[in-house]
Amino acid sequence: GEPGRTVDSEGRVSGFTGVTRFSGTQDPDGAGVFRPLATTRRAGPPAAMALETAFLTALDRAASVEGSEDQVTLSGPDGSAVTLFRVVSGG
């Protein structure tokens, strides 16, 4: 599957990195910072593991999160940003 995340009404975050599942909580002040972030430990193909590392790093460094269900931008404290797009599989 594709990496993704959901946030419930109480700020609990869960999702999939492409290899493992993760969970945590979103900052109640709405800053979008995810703490703590826990993952299951599974191995996958090297390309999937690289994508997982990049995805978790973006979540861990996020200072703010903005967007909708189709597109989310994670912004770091240094001004860097990563935009995640919703992928809908056909068929």
N, C-alpha and C positions, 0 to 999 in steps of 0.2 A: 504494500500500500504506500501511498504518498504521505509525507510528513504533514501533520496538522495538529490543531489544538482546539479545545472547547473550554469555555469558562461558564460556570453555572451562576445562578443568582446570588450565591453566597461567596463568590470569588474563588471557588475551587477550580483549579486548572487541571486538565488531563489531555492526553493526546498520544500520538504515535510519531516516532522519529523516522520511520521507514525501516527500522530494525527492532527497536524496543518501545515499550510503553513508558510514559512519564506522567508524573503528577506533582502538584504543588499548590500554592495559593497566590492569588494576585493581590497586589497592594491595595488595601481598603480605601486609600486616599485617591485611587483612580490613576496613579502614576504608571500602572502597568508593569511594575517590577514583580517578577515571579520568585517567591521565596517560600520555603525551600523547594528545590527541584529534585525529585527522586526519580530514578530510572530503574527499570529491570535490567539485568545484565545478560545480554545475548550477543552472540557474534553473528556477523553476516559477511557478504562479499565485500571486498575492499572498497568499491565505489559506494556501496550503501553505508559502510562505516564512515567514510569521509563525509558523506551528506549528513549523517547523524551528528557527527562532531560539529560541523558548521551550524546545523540547526540548533543544537543545544547551546553552543557558544553564543549565538544570536539571542536566544531566550535568556541566558544567564546575564548577558551584558545589557539587556534592554533597560533603558531608563524611562521609556514611555512606549505605549502601544496605542496606535490609532487605526481606525478602519472599520470595515464591515465584515460580514460573513464571507464575502468574495475576495477581499483584499485587505491585508493587515500589514502595517509598517511598524517595525521594531526600531526605535531610535536609541542609539547609545549616548552616554554622557559626553563623548568626544565629538558628537555631531554625525557620526557614521549612521547609516540606516540600511536595513534589509527589508525588502518587501516580499511578502508571501502571498501567493495567489491560490485561490481555490481551484482545484482540478476536478472536473467531473468526467468520469470515465463513460464512454459510450458503449452501447451494446447491452 
